[in-house]
Amino acid sequence: MELATDLTVREVAKAAETVLGRPVNVTAETDIARDLAVDSLALMNIVMELEDRFDLSIPLDRLATVQTVGDLSELINTLRMKA
């Protein structure tokens, strides 16, 4: 699962770069709000970008527990396994 998480972290970084319009350097420990300076609107745009990339739907109530890129990556991988 570690390889899948690494690949998903890279996809989260690409989505963040697309939405934010600037390069970002992320790890699984990167705090989305604090380290990337992402507000709720930008986060929703990143989530929509990821939904398109992975062809899945990320429930809003599940986002409440997401703080780091690793949290988001794990959520995506969990949803992908259930799909």
Steps between C-alpha positions, in 0.01 A plus 500: 500500500799729551568525126135588433519767769817649348336516158187656649709759688655598165154532346387718791806721438417526127138588578611765751741649244222513240256671738749732671689589183837459669744219570454320830728263686304249704554188704245284676558714811425833327216683675265608223367820658814617680785390273328555166300807610183342359164646598174305487417610144842396370469170687166432331656575161788262579248234604305546175824471303584176685150364445550551126850346503392191693142480366345484846288706735647620830221550759516839668445352846815289457706815427442621856765253621756599236783722621810381315576393145548149639149506650357602163707237322379226736139611455535486121663155512226372733229630267676351197508155664125517569419605143 
